[in-house]
């Protein structure tokens, strides 16, 4: 299963490393991964543990 946020669906994204100098800039591939952490919340009277990104965890804490 792909590592993605259970709430918003954010998943890893491809990109390139920044190159700061040189005329022939070689673009090195890299992966931008979401900061996923275990998050426990109550849904319809049941406690559920999911992998959620830190932005969703922060927003969920604010609304409760």
Buried (B, 14 or more C-beta within 10 A) or exposed (E): EEEBBBBEEBBEEEEEEEEEEEEEEEEEEEEEEBEBEEBEBEEEEEEEEBBBBEBBBEBEEEEE
